Amino acid sequence: MTPAAKLIYTDARMESLNNTIAQYAEQATKLEQLIFAMSPKLMARQPEENRWSVLEIVCHLADAELLASARIRRIITQDRPNLWGYQQEQWATALGYRHRRIAAVLARVALLRRENAELVAGLAEEVWQQTGAHDLYGTLTLQQLIEDYLTHTAKHLDQIGSVAAELAG
């Protein structure tokens, strides 16, 4: 690759990473907007017996972001660290998601997401290719990990919107 081509490739790659970081940070704002637009009475109501309430979904996102914080830092600071999955239903029950306060949980998600976005925004391009070994998903680069959290959060943002509309209607 010529030096000019390499520079163009690097610039395009950094632009892509910057877009990923911006989307990652913006999801905190989108979540806040969804929750602030909802009736507090609806947040704890389950749409059906085996489906999570909005409160439980936000608790799940808060715990996922807490794990993301540790995973991100481990990939940055360790050589191919182990990244363990968890049983989300067990967490929801054992950690009492139904009894949490939405304001505190929402604040935790937003704070951690914004802090994580700020952390990764300052990383060199090569750090994004460092890897961790997930027990369920195999080898993941930092970039893949962040992209997975983007997809995961987007799914739950859509779910919150659907549950809110369902309960309001």
Secondary structure, 3 states (H helix, E strand, C coil): CCHHHHHHHHHHHHHHHHHHHHHHHHHHHHHHHHHHCCCHHHHCCCCCCCCCCHHHHHHHHHHHHHHHHHHHHHHHHCCCCEECCCCHHHHHHHCCHHHCCHHHHHHHHHHHHHHHHHHHHCCCHHHHHCEEEECCCEEEEHHHHHHHHHHHHHHHHHHHHHHHHHHHC
